[in-house]
Each structure stands twice: as structure tokens, then as C-alpha cells.
Amino acid sequence: MIDTAFGIVYGATLLAALFPPLYLAASGIRGGFLGMPFSIAYWILDALVIGLALWAKYAIEDVRGELDEEIELGAAATAGGAA
């Protein structure tokens, strides 16, 4: 369920970034957004949504304990790595 929700967010933001007609439609807007042209704000907003979605997915996986943070070392590595 969560993977599907994040997949939809990733798909939408990638479509916004990689589908030229969407960007061309946004670049025709003359009004500014926080002092910058809307076409620049379009890319910044797209990057922020992707970044926040990745951070949220990481945070959810951390709460659920699904992260692989422990690395098991082999016998050679624990013995000092000398061969």
C-alpha cells in the first residue's frame, strides 16, 4: 500500500520532469513565483516534491524497522583483514 502511494508520487513527479508538454505549458506562464519565473519554480517544486517523498519513505521505513542498517562482516574482516 505504501509502496503504491509513493510509486504514484514518484511517477507523477517524473512525468512532470520528463514530459515536455507539461514544462512547455508551465513556461508560458508570465507571472512570477517568489521573485523567479514560473518555469524555474516548476523545476524547483518538482525537485522538492521528489526529495520530500524520498525523505518520507525513508522515515516510514525507519519507523517500521525495515531499513538494513546492520552490516554483517565476514570472518576475514573481523580478524583484521589480513590474508
Stockholm file with secondary structure:
# STOCKHOLM 1.0

chainA/1-83         MIDTAFGIVYGATLLAALFPPLYLAASGIRGGFLGMPFSIAYWILDALVIGLALWAKYAIEDVRGELDEEIELGAAATAGGAA
#=GR chainA/1-83 SS CHHHHHHHHHHHHHHHHHCHHHHHHHHTCCSEETTEEHHHHHHHHHHHHHHHHHHHHHHHHHHHTCCCCCCCCCHHHHTTSCC
#=GC SS_cons        CHHHHHHHHHHHHHHHHHCHHHHHHHHTCCSEETTEEHHHHHHHHHHHHHHHHHHHHHHHHHHHTCCCCCCCCCHHHHTTSCC
//
